Amino acid sequence: MPTRTAQAEWRGTLRGGDGDMRAGGQRVPFSFSSRFAGGAGSNPEELIAAAHAGCFSMEFAARLEQAGFPPHAVRTTARVTVEPRDAGFAITRIHLRCTADVPGVDEETFQRAAEGARTGCPVSKALAAVPEITLDATRDGESARAA
């Protein structure tokens, strides 16, 4: 399996500086403001959210297919919460919200696959130190009516 690489550079002081993260040929600017005050640009937690959403979606699709219900689409949003703690800042919560178009799947099979993906995707495993990782998984209207 390949080893993936990304880079980051920070220039200047914590509050006054800025930086760039690079992954997959993309350059993503970030700053103190984009990380902690809602300013323009991205931040490491947003990239963690993207990685988690992507990993969960793939793992969920694989588990649904293994159960005999190949999905048409799996759409996931990850919300990463970072908060101040005694020793600095910490990621305290990740909430995954997923909607999937899975023809014929029953609710029990759907939720079992979703929960397995929540705990079993490689990014979830890497983020095991996060105190709370929650999930809301729903079937698209069409697939829910067909089941």
N, C-alpha and C positions, 0 to 999 in steps of 0.2 A: 504494500500500500504506500502511496506517496506521503511525504511529509510536507505539510503546508507552511508557508512563510508569509509573514506580514512585517512591516516596519513602521516605526513611529519616530518622529523628531519633535522635540519641544524646544522652543527658542525663547529665552528670557525668564522672567520671574513667574511664579505661580499665577498671580492675579493679572499681571500686565503682559504676559507672554502669549504666544500662540504656537500651534503646531500643526503637523500633518501626519495622518496615518495613511499607509499605502498597503493595499491588498488587491490581488487579482488585476493589477494594472490600473486600479482606481486610486485617485488621490482624494482624501477626505480631510478638510481642514477642521480643526477644533480649537477651543479656547476655554478659559475658566468660565466665561459667560455662557458658552454653548453647553458646558457640562453642568453647571450649578445654578444658572440664572435664566435659562430659557432663551439665550442669545442665539444668533445665527450660526450655523455650522452644525457639526455632528459631535459625537462624544463616544468614549469607549463603551458606555452602557448601551447606547443605541446599536452599536455594532454587535454587542453580545445579544441584544434582542433579535437582531436580524439573523444571527447564527442560530439562535435557539428556535426561532420560528421556522427556519428552513430545515433544520435537522429534525424537529418534531414532525413537520409535514411529511418528510420522506419516510421516517420511521412508521408513522401512522398509516401511510399508504401501503407500506410493505406488510404491516400486520393485517390490514384489511384484506389485501390480496391473499395472504396466507390462509385467512379464514374463509376464502372463497368468494369475496366481495370486492373485486377490483374497483377502486374509486375512479370517477371521472375527474374530480378535482378535490384538493384539500387546500383550504386557505386559512392561514394562521397569523394572528397578531400576537406579539409578545410585548408585555409592558414590564420594564425593569425599573424597580424603585431603588434609588440610592439615597441614603440618609446619613446624617452625622451620628457618630458613635464616639465613645470615650477615646478610642485610639485612632480617630480620623473618620473617614467615610466608609460605608459598607453597603453592599447590595443586600437589601433586607427582604426583598420579595420579587418574584417573577410571576406574572399571571399570563397564561396562554389562553387565547380565545380562538377557537377553531370552528369553522363551518365546512362541512364536506358533502359532496354530491356522491352518494354511494348507493346505486340502485339495489333494491331488494334486501338491504341489511336490516336486521332487527335491532332494537335499541340496546339490548343486552350485549350483543356481539360488538356493536359500534362502541359502546362505552368501555368494554373490556379492552378493545384494541387501543382506544384513546388513552386509557390509563397506563397500559403497557408501554405505549410510546412516550408518555410523560416521564415515566421513570427509566425507560430503557434506551432512549436516544443518547448517542455519545455526548452531546452537549449537556443534556440533563445530568448525566453521570459526572461530567467535569464540573458542573455547578452544584454538586451535592452539599457544599458548605452553605449555600443560601438557605436561610431558615424556613422559607415558605415558597414553594412552587405550586401554584394552583392552576386548574384547568376548567374551562367551560367548553364542551364540545357539543355541537348540534348538527343535525342533518339538514341539508338544504330542503326546502319545502317539497320539491318534487320527489326526492328520494325518501323523505319521511312518509309521504302519502302512499308510496308504492309498497312500503314494507308491511 
